[in-house]
């Protein structure tokens, strides 16, 4: 029973890493500058994931890392923005978004989100170290 349930969940979320499926379409929209349409598609994907009980911060970060490692930085950033919307009180969500901006060389938004981390967790060592690097 458990094996069957896991298999069904796996099939339902396979499209996230399949470049021909929804994820590939999202990437194509981003490349064409259709950011609003891409965001709507990502929102629909996250709704489906949530309905299947698979949504959590770790899953979101793995998904974003997948895109970042394949140089789909815009999608990775949008996914991490969704994470901050779903988990607005989570320092982890803002650290992930700030680090993604930092990796892309976008220092101003990186600093903004590292500061947000410190608003939520004044002792966050990652945010403190990264802000020192950015100064």
N, C-alpha and C positions, 0 to 999 in steps of 0.2 A: 504493500500500500504506500509506504513512504517513498520507495523507489519510483513508483509510478508518478506520484505527486512531484517529486524532484525532476523527473524527466519532462513532465508537462511544463513546469516552470522554466526549465532550461530551454525548451523549444520556444516558449513565448518571449523570452528575452534574448534569444540568439540574434535577432535582428539588430541589436545594439552594436554588435561587433562585425556584422555582415555589411560590407561596403556596398552591396547591391540593394540593401533594404532601406529602412527608415534612416539609419545613420548615414548611409551613403547619400541619400537625398538631402539630408540636412547639410552635409558637407558641400554638396553641389550648390545649394541655395546660398550658403555663406560665400562661396567662391564667386558667385554671380552678384554679390552685394545685396542680396535679398534677406537682410538680417531679421526683419520683423517676421517674415514667413518662416525662417529657420527657427526662430524662438518659439513660434506657435507650435511647430512640429516637435521641438524638444519638450515643451510643456505637455503635449499629448503623450509623448513617450514616458515622461515621469508620472503622469496620471496612470498609465497602464502598469507601470512598475509598482506604484503604490497600491493599486487595486489587487495586485498579486502578492502583496505582503513582502516585497523584496526591498523596499526603499529604506535605506539608512545612510548615515554619513560615510561609512566606509565604502559602500557600493558606489556612491556618487564620486568619491575621490578616485577610486580605481577606474571608473569610466572616464573621468577627466584626464587622468594620467595616460590612459590608452590613447586619447586623442592628442595630447601634448607630445607624447613620444613619437607619434606619427606626423608631427608638425602641423596638426590641425588646431592651431593655437586659439583661433576664434571660437571654435566649438568647445574646447576645453574651458576657456574663460566663461562662456555662457553657462556651461554646466555648473561651474563653481559659483556663479552668480545665483543660480537657482538654489544651490545649497544654502547660501546665506539667506535667501528668502524663506526656505523651508525650516531653517534652524537659525533664526535671527539672534538668539542668545548664546550661540555656540562660538567660542573663540576659535575652535578648530576650523570652522567653516571659513572664517575670515583669514586665518593663517594660510589656508590652502589657496584662497583667491589671491592674497598678497604675494605668496611665493610664485604663483603662476605669472602674475604681472612682472615680478622681479626677473624670472627666467626669460621673459620676453624683452627685457631691457626697458620696461615702462616704469620708471622710478617713481613718478608722481602718484599714480594710482596705487602702486605697491606701498608707498609710505602712508597713504590715506588709510589703507586697510590694516596695516600694522598698527597704526594709531587706534583704530577701532578695536583691535584685539586687546590693546592695553586698557581701553575703556571697560571692556568686559572682564579682563583678567590682568590686573596691574602688575602681577609677578611673572607674566609670560616671558620666559627667557628667549624664545625664538624671536618674538616681536622686538624685544629690547636689542638683541644683537643685530638684527636686520636694520633697525632704525639707525643704529650707530654706523653701520656700513653705508647707509644712504645719506648720512649727513656729511 
